[in-house]
Amino acid sequence: MTGAPTHLVIVCCHGIWLGGPTNGHDETEWLIASFQRGETPTFMKHVRAGADVVAADKGAILCFSG
């Protein structure tokens, strides 16, 4: 991107990926509450969707909320 950003894309983060060899596909790589078990694939879809939007809009920046 050159110049000031024109759009802000915010992805709500409901868990924290701690890193690991499966790149988030293994739920044990996530810091989540017990009631969030089984939801990590959705978190990954949200990350991908935000990245796709930013990739298509050269004036956009991506922010992950806490």
N, CA, C and O atoms as a Tinker XYZ file with bonds, in Angstrom:
   264  protein
     1  N      0.848000   -1.176000    0.000000    73     2
     2  CA     0.000000    0.000000    0.000000    64     1     3
     3  C      0.888000    1.232000    0.000000    63     2     4     5
     4  O      1.907000    1.279000    0.689000    81     3
     5  N      0.499000    2.204000   -0.762000    73     3     6
     6  CA     1.181000    3.491000   -0.748000    64     5     7
     7  C      0.188000    4.547000   -0.302000    63     6     8     9
     8  O     -0.987000    4.488000   -0.665000    81     7
     9  N      0.645000    5.507000    0.477000    73     7    10
    10  CA    -0.239000    6.536000    0.981000    64     9    11
    11  C     -1.015000    6.072000    2.200000    63    10    12    13
    12  O     -0.788000    4.988000    2.736000    81    11
    13  N     -1.929000    6.919000    2.615000    73    11    14
    14  CA    -2.733000    6.615000    3.800000    64    13    15
    15  C     -3.803000    5.573000    3.466000    63    14    16    17
    16  O     -4.342000    5.566000    2.359000    81    15
    17  N     -4.106000    4.699000    4.420000    73    15    18
    18  CA    -5.166000    3.715000    4.175000    64    17    19
    19  C     -6.516000    4.398000    4.020000    63    18    20    21
    20  O     -6.755000    5.462000    4.590000    81    19
    21  N     -7.388000    3.781000    3.249000    73    19    22
    22  CA    -8.731000    4.322000    3.031000    64    21    23
    23  C     -9.816000    3.467000    3.673000    63    22    24    25
    24  O    -10.958000    3.905000    3.805000    81    23
    25  N     -9.460000    2.245000    4.074000    73    23    26
    26  CA   -10.422000    1.347000    4.697000    64    25    27
    27  C     -9.762000    0.580000    5.836000    63    26    28    29
    28  O     -8.585000    0.228000    5.766000    81    27
    29  N    -10.531000    0.331000    6.872000    73    27    30
    30  CA   -10.083000   -0.495000    7.989000    64    29    31
    31  C    -10.970000   -1.730000    8.039000    63    30    32    33
    32  O    -12.193000   -1.628000    8.138000    81    31
    33  N    -10.347000   -2.884000    7.971000    73    31    34
    34  CA   -11.063000   -4.155000    8.064000    64    33    35
    35  C    -10.787000   -4.727000    9.453000    63    34    36    37
    36  O     -9.633000   -4.970000    9.807000    81    35
    37  N    -11.837000   -4.939000   10.233000    73    35    38
    38  CA   -11.691000   -5.439000   11.597000    64    37    39
    39  C    -12.215000   -6.868000   11.667000    63    38    40    41
    40  O    -13.348000   -7.149000   11.275000    81    39
    41  N    -11.378000   -7.761000   12.170000    73    39    42
    42  CA   -11.773000   -9.151000   12.399000    64    41    43
    43  C    -11.882000   -9.351000   13.906000    63    42    44    45
    44  O    -10.906000   -9.177000   14.635000    81    43
    45  N    -13.062000   -9.713000   14.363000    73    43    46
    46  CA   -13.257000   -9.977000   15.791000    64    45    47
    47  C    -12.592000  -11.295000   16.151000    63    46    48    49
    48  O    -12.859000  -12.326000   15.534000    81    47
    49  N    -11.743000  -11.255000   17.132000    73    47    50
    50  CA   -11.021000  -12.458000   17.546000    64    49    51
    51  C    -11.635000  -12.989000   18.831000    63    50    52    53
    52  O    -11.715000  -12.287000   19.839000    81    51
    53  N    -12.061000  -14.227000   18.775000    73    51    54
    54  CA   -12.704000  -14.851000   19.916000    64    53    55
    55  C    -11.779000  -15.833000   20.608000    63    54    56    57
    56  O    -12.153000  -16.445000   21.609000    81    55
    57  N    -10.579000  -15.987000   20.085000    73    55    58
    58  CA    -9.575000  -16.877000   20.647000    64    57    59
    59  C     -8.203000  -16.403000   20.213000    63    58    60    61
    60  O     -8.082000  -15.560000   19.325000    81    59
    61  N     -7.185000  -16.937000   20.831000    73    59    62
    62  CA    -5.811000  -16.557000   20.501000    64    61    63
    63  C     -5.083000  -17.800000   20.003000    63    62    64    65
    64  O     -4.995000  -18.810000   20.700000    81    63
    65  N     -4.568000  -17.703000   18.788000    73    63    66
    66  CA    -3.766000  -18.799000   18.273000    64    65    67
    67  C     -2.381000  -18.678000   18.881000    63    66    68    69
    68  O     -1.742000  -17.631000   18.776000    81    67
    69  N     -1.923000  -19.728000   19.506000    73    67    70
    70  CA    -0.652000  -19.730000   20.220000    64    69    71
    71  C      0.516000  -20.153000   19.340000    63    70    72    73
    72  O      1.666000  -20.122000   19.777000    81    71
    73  N      0.233000  -20.542000   18.124000    73    71    74
    74  CA     1.266000  -21.054000   17.231000    64    73    75
    75  C      1.301000  -22.564000   17.310000    63    74    76    77
    76  O      0.743000  -23.164000   18.228000    81    75
    77  N      1.950000  -23.163000   16.358000    73    75    78
    78  CA     2.077000  -24.605000   16.366000    64    77    79
    79  C      2.198000  -25.174000   14.971000    63    78    80    81
    80  O      1.961000  -24.477000   13.985000    81    79
    81  N      2.565000  -26.432000   14.889000    73    79    82
    82  CA     2.856000  -27.050000   13.593000    64    81    83
    83  C      1.654000  -27.228000   12.676000    63    82    84    85
    84  O      1.829000  -27.397000   11.469000    81    83
    85  N      0.437000  -27.196000   13.215000    73    83    86
    86  CA    -0.733000  -27.389000   12.349000    64    85    87
    87  C     -1.329000  -26.060000   11.881000    63    86    88    89
    88  O     -2.353000  -26.042000   11.199000    81    87
    89  N     -0.689000  -24.951000   12.247000    73    87    90
    90  CA    -1.166000  -23.618000   11.847000    64    89    91
    91  C     -2.623000  -23.375000   12.240000    63    90    92    93
    92  O     -3.392000  -22.784000   11.482000    81    91
    93  N     -2.989000  -23.839000   13.434000    73    91    94
    94  CA    -4.318000  -23.588000   13.968000    64    93    95
    95  C     -5.349000  -24.663000   13.699000    63    94    96    97
    96  O     -6.466000  -24.584000   14.209000    81    95
    97  N     -5.003000  -25.660000   12.915000    73    95    98
    98  CA    -5.969000  -26.722000   12.622000    64    97    99
    99  C     -6.192000  -27.640000   13.818000    63    98   100   101
   100  O     -7.227000  -28.301000   13.902000    81    99
   101  N     -5.249000  -27.689000   14.733000    73    99   102
   102  CA    -5.402000  -28.465000   15.960000    64   101   103
   103  C     -5.872000  -27.520000   17.061000    63   102   104   105
   104  O     -5.200000  -26.535000   17.367000    81   103
   105  N     -7.000000  -27.813000   17.641000    73   103   106
   106  CA    -7.599000  -26.940000   18.649000    64   105   107
   107  C     -6.700000  -26.698000   19.862000    63   106   108   109
   108  O     -6.849000  -25.686000   20.547000    81   107
   109  N     -5.773000  -27.611000   20.133000    73   107   110
   110  CA    -4.874000  -27.425000   21.278000    64   109   111
   111  C     -3.906000  -26.265000   21.071000    63   110   112   113
   112  O     -3.242000  -25.838000   22.016000    81   111
   113  N     -3.820000  -25.754000   19.852000    73   111   114
   114  CA    -2.958000  -24.601000   19.580000    64   113   115
   115  C     -3.645000  -23.276000   19.898000    63   114   116   117
   116  O     -3.061000  -22.212000   19.692000    81   115
   117  N     -4.853000  -23.330000   20.389000    73   115   118
   118  CA    -5.638000  -22.119000   20.654000    64   117   119
   119  C     -5.852000  -21.908000   22.146000    63   118   120   121
   120  O     -6.007000  -22.858000   22.912000    81   119
   121  N     -5.856000  -20.637000   22.536000    73   119   122
   122  CA    -6.252000  -20.253000   23.887000    64   121   123
   123  C     -7.722000  -19.844000   23.786000    63   122   124   125
   124  O     -8.046000  -18.761000   23.299000    81   123
   125  N     -8.609000  -20.733000   24.258000    73   123   126
   126  CA   -10.047000  -20.500000   24.171000    64   125   127
   127  C    -10.703000  -20.948000   25.469000    63   126   128   129
   128  O    -10.123000  -21.694000   26.259000    81   127
   129  N    -11.917000  -20.476000   25.664000    73   127   130
   130  CA   -12.711000  -20.915000   26.814000    64   129   131
   131  C    -13.313000  -22.285000   26.508000    63   130   132   133
   132  O    -13.436000  -22.671000   25.345000    81   131
   133  N    -13.682000  -23.009000   27.546000    73   131   134
   134  CA   -14.201000  -24.361000   27.357000    64   133   135
   135  C    -15.459000  -24.383000   26.489000    63   134   136   137
   136  O    -15.673000  -25.342000   25.749000    81   135
   137  N    -16.287000  -23.352000   26.566000    73   135   138
   138  CA   -17.515000  -23.339000   25.767000    64   137   139
   139  C    -17.247000  -23.073000   24.286000    63   138   140   141
   140  O    -18.165000  -23.159000   23.469000    81   139
   141  N    -16.003000  -22.750000   23.931000    73   139   142
   142  CA   -15.652000  -22.477000   22.538000    64   141   143
   143  C    -15.097000  -23.705000   21.806000    63   142   144   145
   144  O    -14.710000  -23.612000   20.642000    81   143
   145  N    -15.060000  -24.825000   22.471000    73   143   146
   146  CA   -14.563000  -26.046000   21.835000    64   145   147
   147  C    -15.345000  -26.311000   20.552000    63   146   148   149
   148  O    -16.572000  -26.212000   20.523000    81   147
   149  N    -14.622000  -26.645000   19.508000    73   147   150
   150  CA   -15.248000  -26.928000   18.222000    64   149   151
   151  C    -15.438000  -25.709000   17.340000    63   150   152   153
   152  O    -15.862000  -25.849000   16.192000    81   151
   153  N    -15.137000  -24.512000   17.840000    73   151   154
   154  CA   -15.370000  -23.287000   17.084000    64   153   155
   155  C    -14.131000  -22.760000   16.367000    63   154   156   157
   156  O    -14.235000  -21.815000   15.586000    81   155
   157  N    -12.965000  -23.346000   16.612000    73   155   158
   158  CA   -11.744000  -22.788000   16.023000    64   157   159
   159  C    -11.742000  -22.789000   14.492000    63   158   160   161
   160  O    -11.133000  -21.892000   13.910000    81   159
   161  N    -12.385000  -23.738000   13.803000    73   159   162
   162  CA   -12.443000  -23.607000   12.337000    64   161   163
   163  C    -13.138000  -22.310000   11.897000    63   162   164   165
   164  O    -12.773000  -21.717000   10.882000    81   163
   165  N    -14.123000  -21.886000   12.658000    73   163   166
   166  CA   -14.800000  -20.624000   12.344000    64   165   167
   167  C    -13.856000  -19.448000   12.532000    63   166   168   169
   168  O    -13.864000  -18.517000   11.726000    81   167
   169  N    -13.041000  -19.472000   13.583000    73   167   170
   170  CA   -12.071000  -18.397000   13.807000    64   169   171
   171  C    -11.125000  -18.297000   12.613000    63   170   172   173
   172  O    -10.812000  -17.201000   12.147000    81   171
   173  N    -10.678000  -19.439000   12.128000    73   171   174
   174  CA    -9.762000  -19.450000   10.992000    64   173   175
   175  C    -10.434000  -18.917000    9.724000    63   174   176   177
   176  O     -9.794000  -18.241000    8.919000    81   175
   177  N    -11.711000  -19.218000    9.548000    73   175   178
   178  CA   -12.448000  -18.688000    8.392000    64   177   179
   179  C    -12.551000  -17.169000    8.469000    63   178   180   181
   180  O    -12.460000  -16.488000    7.448000    81   179
   181  N    -12.739000  -16.633000    9.673000    73   179   182
   182  CA   -12.812000  -15.181000    9.838000    64   181   183
   183  C    -11.477000  -14.528000    9.482000    63   182   184   185
   184  O    -11.451000  -13.486000    8.827000    81   183
   185  N    -10.379000  -15.131000    9.908000    73   183   186
   186  CA    -9.051000  -14.603000    9.578000    64   185   187
   187  C     -8.859000  -14.597000    8.064000    63   186   188   189
   188  O     -8.415000  -13.599000    7.497000    81   187
   189  N     -9.192000  -15.708000    7.411000    73   187   190
   190  CA    -9.050000  -15.795000    5.955000    64   189   191
   191  C     -9.921000  -14.765000    5.247000    63   190   192   193
   192  O     -9.483000  -14.141000    4.281000    81   191
   193  N    -11.140000  -14.586000    5.716000    73   191   194
   194  CA   -12.047000  -13.627000    5.083000    64   193   195
   195  C    -11.496000  -12.212000    5.179000    63   194   196   197
   196  O    -11.549000  -11.460000    4.206000    81   195
   197  N    -10.970000  -11.842000    6.342000    73   195   198
   198  CA   -10.367000  -10.525000    6.496000    64   197   199
   199  C     -9.168000  -10.344000    5.586000    63   198   200   201
   200  O     -9.006000   -9.291000    4.969000    81   199
   201  N     -8.329000  -11.363000    5.501000    73   199   202
   202  CA    -7.153000  -11.291000    4.623000    64   201   203
   203  C     -7.567000  -11.180000    3.161000    63   202   204   205
   204  O     -6.929000  -10.458000    2.395000    81   203
   205  N     -8.613000  -11.876000    2.768000    73   203   206
   206  CA    -9.097000  -11.798000    1.386000    64   205   207
   207  C     -9.591000  -10.399000    1.049000    63   206   208   209
   208  O     -9.320000   -9.886000   -0.037000    81   207
   209  N    -10.313000   -9.783000    1.975000    73   207   210
   210  CA   -10.822000   -8.432000    1.740000    64   209   211
   211  C     -9.659000   -7.453000    1.565000    63   210   212   213
   212  O     -9.674000   -6.617000    0.662000    81   211
   213  N     -8.666000   -7.563000    2.424000    73   211   214
   214  CA    -7.514000   -6.654000    2.354000    64   213   215
   215  C     -6.699000   -6.905000    1.081000    63   214   216   217
   216  O     -6.184000   -5.962000    0.479000    81   215
   217  N     -6.582000   -8.151000    0.678000    73   215   218
   218  CA    -5.839000   -8.471000   -0.543000    64   217   219
   219  C     -6.504000   -7.857000   -1.779000    63   218   220   221
   220  O     -5.828000   -7.500000   -2.744000    81   219
   221  N     -7.825000   -7.739000   -1.738000    73   219   222
   222  CA    -8.564000   -7.189000   -2.870000    64   221   223
   223  C     -8.658000   -5.664000   -2.841000    63   222   224   225
   224  O     -9.066000   -5.056000   -3.830000    81   223
   225  N     -8.293000   -5.048000   -1.742000    73   223   226
   226  CA    -8.406000   -3.600000   -1.583000    64   225   227
   227  C     -7.061000   -3.056000   -1.131000    63   226   228   229
   228  O     -6.726000   -3.124000    0.052000    81   227
   229  N     -6.305000   -2.528000   -2.047000    73   227   230
   230  CA    -4.943000   -2.062000   -1.740000    64   229   231
   231  C     -4.911000   -0.861000   -0.797000    63   230   232   233
   232  O     -3.843000   -0.489000   -0.312000    81   231
   233  N     -6.057000   -0.255000   -0.534000    73   231   234
   234  CA    -6.121000    0.853000    0.406000    64   233   235
   235  C     -6.537000    0.436000    1.798000    63   234   236   237
   236  O     -6.695000    1.280000    2.680000    81   235
   237  N     -6.718000   -0.858000    2.008000    73   235   238
   238  CA    -7.221000   -1.352000    3.283000    64   237   239
   239  C     -6.099000   -1.867000    4.180000    63   238   240   241
   240  O     -5.061000   -2.329000    3.708000    81   239
   241  N     -6.337000   -1.775000    5.481000    73   239   242
   242  CA    -5.453000   -2.392000    6.465000    64   241   243
   243  C     -6.304000   -3.317000    7.338000    63   242   244   245
   244  O     -7.513000   -3.127000    7.475000    81   243
   245  N     -5.651000   -4.313000    7.919000    73   243   246
   246  CA    -6.346000   -5.332000    8.682000    64   245   247
   247  C     -6.028000   -5.195000   10.165000    63   246   248   249
   248  O     -4.871000   -5.027000   10.552000    81   247
   249  N     -7.067000   -5.269000   10.985000    73   247   250
   250  CA    -6.924000   -5.170000   12.434000    64   249   251
   251  C     -7.658000   -6.351000   13.070000    63   250   252   253
   252  O     -8.800000   -6.648000   12.719000    81   251
   253  N     -6.992000   -7.015000   14.004000    73   251   254
   254  CA    -7.633000   -8.080000   14.770000    64   253   255
   255  C     -7.975000   -7.526000   16.136000    63   254   256   257
   256  O     -7.097000   -7.065000   16.866000    81   255
   257  N     -9.268000   -7.571000   16.486000    73   255   258
   258  CA    -9.685000   -7.042000   17.781000    64   257   259
   259  C     -9.500000   -8.092000   18.861000    63   258   260   261
   260  O     -9.413000   -9.287000   18.581000    81   259
   261  N     -9.444000   -7.633000   20.073000    73   259   262
   262  CA    -9.235000   -8.537000   21.193000    64   261   263
   263  C    -10.510000   -8.895000   21.873000    63   262   264
   264  O    -10.500000   -9.654000   22.842000    81   263
